[in-house]
Amino acid sequence: MAAPTPMTSAGATRWWHRRPQAWVHPGFRRLTLAWVFTNLADSALYLMVAVWVKELSGSDGAAALVFVMLGLPALVAPLLGQLADRVSRRRLLVGANLAVAAVVATLFLVDSPRWLWLVYTVIVVYGAMGYLNASAQSGLIRDLLPDEHLASGNGLLTSVDQGLRLVSPVLGTGLYALAGPHVVVAVTGVCFLLTGLVLATVRVVESPPETAEERGSFTREVSAGFRHLVRTPVLGRLTFLLAVVCAASGLVNAAVFPALEQGMRLPASSLGLLVSAQGVGAVVAGLTAAAAIGRWGESRTFAVGAALLALGLLPVAWTSVPLLVVGLVAGGFGVTWSVVAFMVIRQRLTPPRLQGRTNAAANMAVNLPQTGTTAVAAALLAVVDYRLLVLVTVVLTAVAAAGALRRRAEPEPADPGPGGGAGQPATTPAA
């Protein structure tokens, strides 16, 4: 299939008039509706839980540990990706969302610090379901959309995700402040149930699983995603750079509460409102990501996004709330461009039935460093000024942006041949 045609100047200025190209696919429209429900649940829950743990324990470190627990399931991500590549992705997504609704419901038991172990356990299981869902959804998108609509589809889904940060964190922390955590738990559970029901109505012709001969040994099957990233130079390089960005942002995850309370003189519960500001930039970025990728390619779009994120994080080290809001808007825009650019190039250069394992491998490579730096930073808060952590994050993110510009020519999308579109294996470029 031919590479996406760069947009003309006139076309680039009219992006707001056109609906996303991916919207013409009915199955993708259903998937987008399900994505609305699951992201309402996600954004409302994890921030609320961090605030809840902070207030139950009175400890910044205990609150930061929520983000650590959320990232721990990356250790088993390859196995979850393997499962997603072996079965029907649609049925797997339906079952996973119904299961996570049941798991989240156990938080109704939590009423004192003695239940913190249950909160952390639920977050670990919830995080594992997130990795499973991500792997299955990556393959489902590949089956639903042709290559030339991947940027549009991923940009739209990311806009939905980030756009809901405008309301769902406020919904979560606001409901928490007004009615308590159990109301947020109830809303979250209902959203996951609705997600499962909508996904059950998606109609898609799924790519067939590999045969036993194609999968090979267990070790070869599980490691296939990592090997694909390594033998595809542009994917390996962007995975490494995204891992650097995420590892750096792990420092900010730990520094966020002291930054609010000590630097900005704001309560911990204000985190939800501030993250909503990040969604403003992210919504616009998601809607413009396809145009940016069409004009510059994935690597340059990634680099511009990482540079904006670095600039946007600087105000976290200061004491000005207005500057922090502006920085969050810029950071939300930047991180969205970087993530969408990475997702698009990974999907179009990966065969359909390798999507789950490659997605899992990339998530593991990206999220484990972030989990590790968050844990280290949480321990360092007792002896290190949080502003130093923020400045280190800015420097590392800027270095990653520069690294994305030092590249060879990006590979062209594979030509799937007659029939085209999703469902045809992508050709891995030579090194």
C-alpha positions in Angstrom: 0.0 0.0 0.0 1.3 3.4 -0.8 2.6 5.8 1.8 0.1 8.4 3.1 0.1 11.4 0.8 1.4 14.5 2.6 -1.4 17.1 3.1 -1.2 20.3 1.1 -1.2 23.6 3.0 -4.9 24.1 2.1 -5.8 20.6 3.2 -3.9 21.0 6.5 -5.9 24.1 7.3 -9.2 22.3 6.8 -8.7 19.4 9.2 -11.5 20.7 11.4 -14.1 20.4 8.6 -13.6 16.7 8.0 -14.6 13.8 10.1 -11.8 11.3 10.7 -11.3 8.9 7.8 -11.6 5.9 10.2 -15.2 6.9 11.0 -16.4 5.4 7.8 -16.0 1.9 9.3 -19.1 0.9 11.4 -17.1 -1.5 13.6 -14.6 1.3 14.5 -17.5 3.5 15.4 -18.7 0.9 17.9 -15.2 0.5 19.2 -15.0 4.3 19.7 -18.2 4.2 21.8 -16.8 1.5 24.0 -13.6 3.5 24.3 -15.6 6.4 25.7 -17.0 4.3 28.5 -13.7 2.6 29.4 -11.8 5.8 29.5 -14.4 7.5 31.7 -13.8 4.6 34.1 -10.0 4.7 33.8 -9.6 8.4 34.2 -12.0 8.7 37.1 -10.6 5.7 39.0 -6.8 5.8 39.1 -6.5 9.4 40.1 -9.2 9.0 42.7 -7.5 6.0 44.1 -4.2 7.9 44.5 -5.9 10.7 46.3 -7.9 8.1 48.4 -4.7 6.4 49.5 -3.0 9.7 50.2 -5.9 10.7 52.6 -6.2 7.2 54.1 -2.5 7.0 54.9 -1.3 10.6 55.0 1.8 9.5 53.0 3.0 10.8 49.7 5.0 7.6 49.2 1.9 5.4 49.7 0.0 7.5 47.1 2.9 7.2 44.6 2.9 3.5 45.2 -0.5 3.3 43.5 1.3 4.2 40.2 3.9 1.6 40.9 1.3 -1.1 41.3 -0.4 0.1 38.2 2.8 -0.6 36.2 3.9 -3.9 37.8 1.7 -6.1 35.4 4.1 -5.0 32.7 6.2 -8.0 33.9 3.6 -10.4 32.5 2.6 -8.3 29.5 4.3 -10.8 27.0 2.0 -13.6 28.2 -1.0 -11.3 28.0 0.0 -10.3 24.4 0.4 -14.0 23.6 -3.2 -14.7 24.7 -4.5 -11.8 22.7 -2.9 -13.1 19.5 -4.3 -16.7 20.0 -8.0 -16.0 20.5 -10.8 -13.8 19.2 -9.9 -10.2 20.3 -13.5 -9.1 20.4 -14.6 -11.9 22.8 -11.5 -11.4 24.9 -12.2 -7.7 25.3 -15.8 -8.4 26.3 -14.8 -10.9 28.9 -11.9 -8.7 30.3 -14.1 -5.7 30.8 -16.8 -7.7 32.6 -14.1 -9.2 34.8 -12.5 -5.9 35.7 -15.9 -4.5 36.7 -16.2 -7.4 39.2 -12.7 -6.8 40.5 -13.2 -3.0 41.0 -16.4 -3.8 43.0 -14.3 -5.3 45.8 -13.2 -1.7 46.7 -16.5 -1.3 48.4 -14.9 -3.2 51.3 -12.3 -0.5 51.9 -13.1 1.9 54.7 -9.8 2.3 56.6 -6.0 2.2 56.2 -6.0 -1.5 57.1 -7.5 -2.2 53.7 -4.7 -0.6 51.7 -3.4 -4.1 50.7 -6.7 -4.7 48.9 -6.5 -1.3 47.1 -3.0 -2.2 45.9 -4.1 -5.7 44.9 -7.1 -4.4 42.9 -4.8 -1.9 41.2 -2.4 -4.6 40.1 -5.2 -6.8 38.7 -6.8 -3.7 37.1 -3.4 -2.8 35.5 -3.0 -6.4 34.2 -6.5 -6.1 32.5 -5.3 -2.9 31.0 -2.3 -4.6 29.3 -4.5 -7.4 28.1 -7.1 -4.9 26.7 -4.4 -2.9 25.0 -2.9 -5.9 23.3 -6.3 -7.2 22.1 -7.5 -3.7 21.0 -4.3 -3.2 19.0 -5.1 -6.3 16.9 -8.7 -5.4 16.6 -7.9 -1.9 15.2 -5.5 -3.5 12.7 -8.3 -5.8 11.6 -10.9 -3.0 11.4 -8.9 -0.4 9.6 -6.7 -0.2 6.5 -3.2 1.1 6.8 -4.1 4.6 5.5 -6.7 5.1 8.2 -4.6 4.0 11.2 -3.3 7.5 12.0 -6.9 8.9 11.8 -8.2 6.1 14.0 -5.5 6.2 16.6 -5.7 10.0 16.7 -9.4 9.9 17.3 -9.2 7.3 20.0 -6.4 9.3 21.7 -8.5 12.4 21.5 -11.4 10.6 23.1 -9.1 9.3 25.8 -7.5 12.7 26.5 -10.7 14.6 26.0 -12.3 12.7 28.8 -9.5 14.0 31.1 -11.4 17.3 30.9 -14.4 15.8 32.8 -13.6 12.4 34.2 -10.8 13.3 36.6 -13.0 16.2 37.9 -15.9 13.7 38.0 -13.8 11.2 39.9 -12.2 13.6 42.4 -15.3 15.7 42.6 -17.5 12.8 43.4 -14.9 11.6 45.9 -15.0 14.9 47.7 -18.8 15.2 47.6 -20.0 11.6 48.1 -17.0 9.5 49.0 -14.9 6.9 47.1 -17.6 4.2 47.0 -19.7 6.3 44.6 -16.7 6.6 42.2 -16.2 2.8 42.5 -19.9 2.3 41.5 -19.7 4.7 38.5 -16.5 3.0 37.4 -18.0 -0.5 37.5 -21.0 0.6 35.5 -18.8 2.1 32.8 -16.8 -1.2 32.5 -20.0 -3.1 32.2 -21.3 -0.8 29.4 -17.9 -1.2 27.6 -18.3 -5.0 27.6 -21.9 -4.8 26.2 -20.9 -2.4 23.4 -17.9 -4.4 22.4 -20.2 -7.5 22.1 -22.0 -5.7 19.2 -18.8 -4.9 17.2 -18.8 -6.8 13.8 -15.4 -7.5 12.4 -13.7 -10.2 10.3 -10.7 -11.1 12.5 -7.4 -12.3 11.2 -6.9 -16.0 11.8 -4.5 -17.0 14.6 -1.2 -18.6 13.7 -0.9 -22.3 13.4 1.2 -24.3 15.9 3.9 -24.6 13.2 4.0 -20.8 12.7 4.1 -20.1 16.4 7.0 -22.4 17.1 8.1 -23.2 20.6 6.6 -21.4 23.7 9.7 -19.3 24.1 9.8 -18.3 20.5 6.1 -17.4 20.5 6.3 -15.3 23.7 9.4 -13.5 22.5 8.1 -12.8 19.0 7.1 -9.2 19.8 10.5 -8.3 21.2 12.2 -9.8 18.2 10.0 -7.9 15.9 10.9 -4.6 17.6 14.6 -5.4 17.5 14.7 -6.4 13.9 12.7 -3.4 12.7 15.2 -0.5 13.3 12.7 2.4 13.4 10.5 0.5 15.9 13.4 -0.4 18.1 14.7 3.1 18.2 11.4 4.8 18.9 10.5 2.2 21.5 13.8 3.0 23.3 13.2 6.8 23.1 9.6 6.4 24.3 10.9 4.3 27.2 13.3 7.2 28.1 10.4 9.7 28.1 8.2 7.5 30.2 11.0 6.6 32.6 11.6 10.3 33.1 7.9 11.0 33.6 7.9 8.4 36.4 9.9 11.0 38.4 7.1 13.5 38.0 4.5 10.9 39.1 6.2 10.8 42.5 6.9 14.5 42.6 3.3 15.6 41.8 1.9 15.7 45.3 4.8 17.6 46.9 4.7 19.9 43.9 1.0 20.7 44.5 1.2 20.9 48.3 4.6 22.5 48.9 5.1 24.5 45.6 1.6 25.5 44.6 0.0 25.4 48.1 -2.9 23.4 46.6 -4.6 20.3 48.1 -4.0 16.9 46.8 -7.5 16.7 45.5 -6.7 19.5 43.0 -4.8 16.9 40.9 -8.0 15.9 39.0 -8.7 19.5 37.9 -5.2 20.1 36.8 -5.0 16.9 34.8 -8.1 18.1 33.0 -6.1 21.0 31.7 -3.7 18.5 30.1 -6.7 17.1 28.2 -7.2 20.4 26.4 -4.0 20.1 24.5 -4.3 16.4 24.1 -7.7 16.7 22.4 -6.4 19.1 19.8 -3.2 17.0 19.3 -5.2 13.8 18.7 -7.3 15.5 16.0 -4.2 16.9 14.3 -1.9 13.9 14.7 -2.9 12.3 11.3 -2.1 15.6 9.5 1.3 15.9 11.3 2.2 12.3 10.5 1.2 12.7 6.9 3.4 15.8 6.5 6.4 14.9 8.7 6.4 11.2 9.2 6.2 9.3 12.5 9.8 10.1 13.8 9.6 13.9 13.4 6.1 14.0 14.8 7.4 12.0 17.8 10.3 14.4 18.2 8.1 17.6 18.1 5.8 16.0 20.7 8.6 15.1 23.1 10.0 18.6 22.8 6.7 20.1 23.7 6.3 17.7 26.7 9.7 18.8 28.0 8.8 22.5 27.8 5.4 21.8 29.4 6.9 20.0 32.4 9.1 23.0 33.4 6.4 24.9 35.3 5.9 21.9 37.7 9.2 23.0 39.3 7.9 26.6 39.9 5.1 28.0 42.1 2.9 29.6 39.5 -0.5 27.9 39.0 -1.3 29.7 35.7 2.1 28.7 34.2 1.5 25.1 35.4 -1.9 25.1 33.6 -0.2 26.4 30.4 2.5 23.8 30.7 0.0 21.0 31.2 -1.8 22.0 28.0 1.5 22.0 26.1 2.5 18.7 27.7 -0.8 17.1 26.9 -0.4 18.1 23.2 3.2 16.9 23.0 2.8 13.5 24.7 -0.3 12.8 22.5 1.6 13.4 19.2 4.5 11.3 20.4 2.3 8.4 21.5 0.1 8.4 18.4 3.1 8.5 16.1 4.6 5.5 17.9 1.3 3.6 17.8 0.8 4.2 14.1 4.2 3.1 13.0 4.1 0.0 15.3 0.7 -1.1 13.9 1.5 -0.6 10.3 4.8 -2.4 10.4 3.5 -5.3 12.4 1.5 -8.3 11.0 -2.1 -8.6 12.3 -1.5 -11.7 14.4 1.7 -10.3 15.9 0.0 -7.1 17.1 -0.8 -8.3 20.6 2.7 -9.5 21.4 4.4 -6.5 19.8 2.1 -4.2 21.7 2.8 -6.1 24.9 6.6 -6.0 24.3 6.5 -2.3 23.6 4.4 -1.7 26.7 6.8 -3.7 28.9 9.8 -1.9 27.5 8.1 1.5 28.1 6.2 1.0 31.3 8.7 -1.0 33.4 11.3 1.8 33.4 8.5 4.2 34.4 7.4 2.0 37.2 11.0 1.7 38.4 11.7 5.4 38.4 8.4 6.1 40.2 9.4 3.7 42.9 12.9 5.1 43.2 11.6 8.7 43.2 9.0 7.9 45.9 11.9 6.7 48.1 14.1 9.7 47.2 11.4 12.3 48.2 12.5 12.0 51.8 16.0 13.3 50.9 15.8 15.0 47.5 13.9 18.2 46.6 11.0 17.4 44.2 12.2 20.2 41.9 15.3 18.3 41.1 13.3 15.3 39.9 11.2 17.6 37.7 14.4 19.1 36.1 15.9 15.7 35.4 12.6 14.7 33.7 12.8 17.8 31.5 16.4 17.1 30.4 15.8 13.4 29.6 12.7 14.2 27.6 14.5 16.8 25.6 17.3 14.3 24.9 14.7 11.8 23.6 13.3 14.5 21.3 16.7 15.2 19.8 17.3 11.4 19.4 14.2 11.0 17.4 15.5 13.5 14.8 18.8 11.6 14.3 17.4 9.0 11.9 17.6 7.2 8.7 14.7 7.3 6.3 11.6 5.8 7.7 10.3 2.6 6.0 7.4 2.8 3.7 4.2 1.1 4.7 4.0 -2.5 3.4 1.9 -3.1 0.3 -0.6 -5.7 1.3 -1.3 -6.6 -2.3 -4.7 -7.4 -3.7 -7.5 -6.9 -1.3 -5.4 -4.4 0.7 -6.1 -3.0 4.1 -6.2 -4.5 7.5 -5.8 -8.2 7.9 -2.8 -8.4 5.5 0.6 -8.9 7.1 3.0 -6.0 7.1 6.4 -6.5 5.7 9.2 -6.0 8.1 11.8 -3.6 6.6 15.4 -4.7 6.3 17.9 -3.2 8.7 
